[in-house]
Amino acid sequence: MPAYRYEALDAAGKSQGGLVEADNARAARSQLRARALVPLAVTPVGTASGDSGGARFTRRVFSGTGLTIWTRQLAGLVASGLPLERALAALAEEAEGERQRELVAHLKSEVNAGSPFARALATAPR
């Protein structure tokens, strides 16, 4: 399923951004409205190969070792009492590449929207 980058306003008027998977831009905007967000911009995430947007996030986002390190860092931050949202924000700042930042930003936006972390991981673009 293609991925779309969005910019939206929440009920408090704060700007939020992130990624959402949908069949088309209209469906992406509908998903945002269902989350009580007012979409300002919804744009497709491009890929060099012309595959669907979901194919952009492959195993190359994190190497096997990189994923292990990232998971341990996240676990350490949460175990030390840091809220999950702040732990993800910290890891997004430390991400090595743009695709890693986008993936972590997606996870953070899903958690902020009220989704359990497991669901955020399951719906993360691959």
trRosetta pair geometry for C-beta under 8 A, 3 or more apart (Angstrom, degrees):
i j d omega theta_ij theta_ji phi_ij phi_ji
1 21 4.6 80 103 175 119 109
1 22 6.8 162 168 63 116 4
1 23 6.4 -68 -145 -78 99 52
1 52 6.4 131 79 166 5 140
1 53 7.4 -39 117 58 49 92
1 54 5.2 72 57 -36 56 134
2 21 7.0 156 87 -149 37 68
2 22 6.9 -38 75 71 84 53
2 23 7.2 78 32 -154 98 20
2 24 7.5 54 52 -89 131 34
2 44 6.0 -34 171 -138 129 104
2 45 7.4 169 179 43 80 83
2 52 5.1 -116 -73 -166 64 86
2 53 3.8 75 -157 12 60 112
2 54 6.7 -113 -94 -19 16 80
3 19 5.2 -4 -176 -172 114 113
3 20 7.1 150 -156 77 66 32
3 21 5.4 -43 -98 -93 67 70
3 44 7.5 107 84 -159 52 61
3 45 4.3 -15 91 28 101 130
3 53 3.5 -144 25 136 74 126
3 54 5.9 132 -37 -69 96 54
3 56 6.6 -86 27 29 135 126
3 57 7.9 78 -39 -8 155 109
3 125 4.7 -6 -79 -92 138 145
4 19 6.9 148 75 -155 40 62
4 20 5.4 -26 63 64 92 83
4 21 7.6 151 15 -102 77 21
4 22 6.0 -25 6 35 124 104
4 25 6.1 138 -115 -109 147 66
4 28 4.1 -17 50 -116 153 162
4 42 5.1 16 165 -175 132 91
4 43 6.5 154 -160 74 81 28
4 44 5.6 -52 -104 -99 75 44
4 45 6.5 -154 -99 -14 20 84
4 53 7.2 100 -46 88 48 177
5 17 7.2 11 179 -176 86 99
5 18 7.5 -159 -147 111 60 23
5 19 5.8 -36 -97 -96 58 71
5 41 8.0 -9 108 116 83 97
5 42 7.5 162 80 -152 46 44
5 43 5.3 -19 59 64 94 86
5 44 7.8 45 14 132 79 7
5 45 5.5 107 -31 -71 93 90
6 17 6.3 -175 93 -144 56 58
6 18 6.3 -12 55 61 89 61
6 19 7.4 146 13 -106 82 21
6 20 5.8 14 -7 6 128 114
6 28 6.6 -170 -66 157 124 117
6 32 6.0 -162 -178 -81 162 140
6 37 8.0 84 137 127 137 143
6 39 6.0 -71 -158 -131 118 96
6 40 7.9 122 179 48 77 69
6 41 6.6 166 -151 88 50 60
6 42 4.9 -6 -103 -102 90 73
6 43 7.8 168 -82 21 44 62
7 15 6.6 -14 -171 -167 91 101
7 16 7.6 158 -156 84 45 44
7 17 4.9 -15 -101 -97 65 96
7 39 7.7 96 77 -161 50 60
7 40 4.6 -54 102 65 94 110
7 41 4.5 27 38 44 105 98
8 15 7.5 144 80 -155 33 55
8 16 5.3 -27 69 66 82 92
8 17 7.3 152 20 -86 67 45
8 32 5.2 -163 -87 -170 157 133
8 37 3.9 47 143 165 143 117
8 38 5.8 158 -167 73 87 43
8 39 4.8 -45 -99 -100 103 43
8 40 5.8 180 -99 4 37 81
9 13 5.7 -16 -171 -143 117 38
9 14 6.9 145 -152 69 66 31
9 15 6.1 -40 -96 -95 67 50
9 16 7.2 140 -112 17 17 84
9 37 6.7 151 70 -163 38 71
9 38 4.5 -13 56 54 94 104
9 40 6.5 82 -20 -41 88 110
10 13 7.2 -56 69 12 64 16
10 14 5.1 -6 37 56 108 86
10 16 5.5 68 -39 -16 100 127
10 36 6.9 48 -154 114 71 91
10 37 5.8 -41 -95 -107 57 78
10 38 8.0 -160 -73 15 12 80
11 36 5.6 -15 -50 154 106 119
15 40 7.8 -29 -131 6 93 147
16 37 6.4 -88 59 -128 129 128
16 109 6.6 122 175 -132 109 104
16 112 7.3 -167 -136 109 130 143
17 105 7.5 -22 104 173 87 128
17 109 7.3 -101 98 -91 38 137
18 105 5.6 -167 -120 142 77 94
18 106 5.7 123 -173 -105 102 49
18 108 7.5 -152 -105 76 123 81
18 109 3.2 -19 -85 -34 159 169
18 110 7.7 174 172 -36 155 64
19 45 6.7 8 -128 -47 112 141
19 102 6.2 65 -35 179 136 95
19 105 7.0 97 -2 96 96 99
19 106 4.4 -39 49 -93 109 107
19 109 7.3 150 33 44 57 144
19 125 6.2 -64 138 -13 142 126
20 28 5.0 132 91 -146 122 93
20 31 5.5 167 -179 91 141 140
20 32 6.7 -116 -36 -60 166 88
20 42 7.9 -46 49 -135 119 107
21 53 7.4 -173 -119 88 77 114
21 54 6.1 45 -124 -81 123 106
21 123 6.6 -152 24 -180 123 89
21 125 6.0 157 -70 -82 112 87
22 25 7.4 118 88 -95 128 15
22 27 3.9 178 -180 101 119 103
22 28 3.8 -157 28 -66 147 71
22 30 7.7 139 -137 48 144 92
22 31 5.8 -144 -79 -8 125 134
23 27 4.8 62 44 20 85 158
24 27 5.2 97 53 11 68 101
24 28 7.2 -122 105 -7 37 91
25 28 5.4 -52 -149 34 36 116
25 29 6.5 37 153 -19 67 101
25 42 4.9 138 -157 112 93 120
25 43 7.8 8 -113 -100 119 21
25 44 7.0 -84 -70 -53 99 85
26 29 5.8 -52 -152 34 32 110
26 30 6.5 34 148 -20 63 105
27 30 5.4 -50 -148 35 36 116
27 31 6.5 41 151 -22 65 100
28 31 5.7 -51 -152 31 33 113
28 32 6.7 32 150 -18 63 103
28 39 7.7 108 119 -111 85 150
28 42 4.9 151 101 -161 127 138
29 32 5.6 -53 -151 35 35 113
29 33 6.4 34 152 -17 67 104
29 39 4.6 -99 -131 17 84 163
29 42 5.4 -112 -65 -20 86 156
30 33 5.7 -54 -147 38 33 110
30 34 6.4 37 151 -23 64 105
31 34 5.5 -53 -151 33 32 115
31 35 6.7 22 152 -11 63 106
32 35 5.8 -63 -155 41 34 106
32 37 4.4 -79 177 77 87 114
32 38 7.7 12 136 137 113 0
32 39 4.6 97 86 -63 153 102
32 42 7.4 -140 -12 -80 144 122
33 36 7.6 42 -176 -82 37 17
33 37 6.7 -104 -81 64 29 63
33 38 7.5 50 -101 -101 74 41
33 39 7.0 -63 -50 -11 80 101
35 113 5.1 -29 -157 -153 131 123
35 114 8.0 -179 -146 29 95 107
37 113 8.0 -53 -37 -112 123 111
39 42 5.5 -8 -171 -41 133 108
44 53 6.2 -139 -170 -70 86 134
45 53 4.5 100 64 -147 97 119
45 56 6.1 -88 127 -1 121 162
45 102 7.9 110 -131 -169 142 149
45 125 7.8 -18 58 -116 156 173
46 53 7.8 -45 -74 -105 9 90
47 50 6.4 -140 88 -32 99 12
47 51 5.4 -62 105 53 157 75
47 52 7.6 54 4 92 148 18
47 53 6.3 -169 -32 -107 112 45
47 55 6.2 43 -123 77 163 98
47 56 5.0 -136 -95 -79 106 95
49 55 7.1 -78 65 112 126 134
51 55 3.7 -32 118 51 135 153
51 56 7.7 -180 79 -51 105 60
52 55 5.4 107 63 -6 69 100
53 56 5.7 -26 -173 -7 52 117
53 125 6.7 -65 131 -138 86 138
54 57 7.0 -60 -173 36 49 93
54 125 5.0 -145 -129 -149 61 86
54 126 5.8 27 171 45 91 74
55 58 6.8 13 179 -63 60 99
55 126 7.5 -10 -106 93 31 76
56 99 7.1 -154 150 -126 96 115
56 125 6.4 7 60 147 94 132
57 61 5.3 6 -154 -49 77 139
57 99 6.6 164 -105 -174 73 110
57 102 7.8 -136 -81 97 111 112
57 103 5.9 121 -127 -88 131 111
57 124 6.9 -107 124 145 164 90
57 125 4.3 121 12 114 133 87
57 126 5.0 -144 91 168 98 12
58 61 6.5 153 62 -19 44 85
58 126 6.8 58 -97 152 39 71
59 62 7.5 -79 -176 65 51 60
59 63 8.0 59 153 -118 85 34
60 63 7.7 9 -140 -75 44 62
60 99 7.9 32 104 92 85 158
61 97 7.8 -149 -152 72 58 123
61 99 5.0 -124 -120 130 87 116
61 100 5.8 142 -180 -81 85 66
61 103 5.6 77 -175 -35 146 152
62 66 4.2 -150 -165 100 80 109
62 67 3.9 110 125 -66 133 81
62 70 6.0 -80 -127 6 143 143
62 100 6.7 95 -68 -106 82 105
63 66 4.2 93 45 6 77 108
63 67 6.9 -144 84 -8 38 83
64 67 6.0 -54 -149 32 26 109
64 68 6.7 26 152 -17 60 106
65 68 5.6 -55 -152 35 34 113
65 69 6.3 32 153 -17 67 106
66 69 5.8 -55 -147 38 31 110
66 70 6.1 32 155 -20 66 108
66 96 7.7 -81 -142 16 133 138
67 70 5.6 -53 -142 38 31 112
67 71 6.2 32 157 -20 64 107
68 71 5.9 -56 -147 36 27 110
68 72 6.4 24 156 -15 63 108
69 72 5.9 -59 -149 39 30 109
69 73 6.3 31 153 -21 65 106
70 73 5.7 -54 -149 35 30 112
70 74 6.4 30 153 -18 64 105
70 91 6.6 90 -155 -160 90 131
71 74 5.7 -53 -148 37 31 111
71 75 6.3 31 153 -18 65 107
72 75 5.6 -53 -144 39 32 112
72 76 6.2 36 155 -21 65 106
73 76 5.7 -56 -149 36 29 112
73 77 6.4 27 155 -18 64 106
73 91 6.2 132 112 -102 124 111
73 94 7.9 -114 163 84 159 148
74 77 5.9 -56 -149 36 30 109
74 78 6.3 21 157 -11 66 109
74 87 5.8 100 -145 150 68 124
74 88 7.4 30 -124 -81 109 63
74 91 6.1 -13 -80 -57 87 153
75 78 6.0 -60 -144 42 28 106
75 79 5.9 28 158 -20 66 113
76 79 5.7 -56 -139 39 26 111
76 80 6.3 24 160 -19 62 108
77 80 6.0 -60 -151 35 27 109
77 82 4.6 -50 169 53 84 136
77 86 7.9 -147 163 102 123 83
77 87 3.8 143 115 -128 132 110
77 90 6.4 179 -127 62 154 140
77 91 7.5 -130 1 -44 157 103
78 81 8.0 125 177 -7 31 9
78 82 6.2 -88 -91 67 33 81
78 84 5.9 22 -105 -89 114 70
78 87 5.3 -41 -60 -47 75 167
82 86 5.2 -118 178 88 98 113
82 87 4.8 121 110 -65 119 92
82 90 7.5 -19 168 0 155 141
83 86 4.8 82 63 13 86 103
83 87 6.9 -153 94 -9 41 89
84 87 5.5 -57 -145 37 31 113
84 88 6.3 31 157 -18 67 104
84 111 5.8 -128 115 -166 119 152
84 117 6.1 -112 -165 -74 153 128
85 88 6.0 -55 -150 36 28 109
85 89 6.5 30 150 -20 63 106
85 108 6.2 93 -145 -149 68 86
85 111 5.6 -167 -85 112 80 125
85 112 6.0 89 -120 -75 124 83
86 89 5.4 -49 -146 35 36 115
86 90 6.4 39 153 -21 65 102
87 90 5.8 -52 -151 34 31 112
87 91 6.5 26 153 -13 64 107
88 91 5.7 -57 -146 41 33 108
88 92 6.2 40 152 -27 66 103
88 104 5.7 174 -172 -177 87 93
88 107 5.6 -145 -140 102 138 108
88 108 4.2 176 121 -82 135 95
88 111 6.6 149 1 29 156 147
89 92 5.6 -50 -148 30 31 115
89 93 6.8 33 153 -19 62 102
89 108 6.2 98 -65 -123 67 145
90 93 5.9 -54 -157 31 32 111
90 94 6.6 15 152 -5 64 112
91 94 5.7 -64 -145 47 37 105
91 95 6.6 66 150 -56 66 83
91 104 5.5 -148 104 -141 100 146
92 95 5.6 -22 -155 -15 36 118
92 101 5.5 82 -164 -141 81 71
92 104 4.1 -170 -88 109 83 129
92 105 5.8 92 -129 -64 137 71
92 108 6.5 -40 -43 -25 139 143
95 100 3.8 -178 -166 110 116 112
95 101 4.3 180 72 -67 148 69
95 104 5.8 -152 -65 10 135 139
96 100 5.8 60 47 26 69 153
97 100 4.8 98 58 7 76 102
97 101 7.1 -138 101 -4 42 88
98 101 5.6 -56 -150 37 34 112
98 102 6.3 34 153 -20 67 105
99 102 5.6 -50 -145 36 34 113
99 103 6.3 36 155 -20 65 104
100 103 5.7 -54 -148 36 31 111
100 104 6.3 25 156 -12 66 107
101 104 6.0 -59 -145 42 29 105
101 105 6.0 33 154 -23 65 109
102 105 5.5 -53 -142 37 29 114
102 106 6.4 36 154 -24 63 101
103 106 5.7 -50 -154 29 31 113
103 107 6.7 30 149 -16 63 102
103 124 6.1 53 -156 -170 87 122
103 125 7.2 -121 -107 59 79 88
104 107 5.5 -50 -150 35 37 113
104 108 6.3 38 151 -19 67 105
105 108 5.6 -54 -145 39 32 112
105 109 6.2 31 156 -19 66 106
106 109 5.9 -57 -146 37 28 107
106 110 6.4 27 156 -17 64 107
106 120 7.4 156 130 -174 78 94
106 124 5.5 121 108 -128 132 81
106 125 6.6 -146 -98 11 172 92
107 110 5.9 -59 -151 37 29 110
107 111 6.4 26 154 -16 65 108
107 117 7.4 34 -170 -145 102 77
107 120 4.8 94 -142 150 65 125
107 121 6.9 28 -115 -74 109 60
107 124 6.2 -6 -70 -90 85 121
108 111 5.8 -57 -147 38 31 109
108 112 6.2 31 155 -19 66 108
109 112 5.6 -53 -144 39 32 113
109 113 6.3 32 154 -21 64 107
110 113 5.6 -57 -149 36 31 111
110 115 4.3 -46 168 50 89 134
110 119 7.0 -151 165 102 128 87
110 120 3.5 154 95 -114 137 100
110 123 6.5 155 -113 68 150 121
110 124 7.8 -103 -7 -73 151 75
111 114 7.9 110 178 -20 30 8
111 115 6.3 -85 -86 65 33 79
111 117 6.0 17 -95 -88 110 72
111 120 5.5 -27 -51 -55 76 157
115 119 4.5 -117 180 85 106 120
115 120 5.1 132 104 -58 122 84
115 123 7.5 -62 -177 27 161 135
116 119 4.8 91 60 7 82 101
116 120 7.1 -144 97 -7 42 86
117 120 5.3 -51 -148 35 37 116
117 121 6.4 38 153 -19 67 102
118 121 5.8 -54 -152 36 31 111
118 122 6.3 30 151 -19 64 108
119 122 5.4 -54 -145 38 35 113
119 123 6.1 17 161 -6 69 110
120 123 6.3 -66 -142 46 25 97
120 124 6.5 50 152 -53 61 93
121 124 5.6 -32 -151 -6 32 120
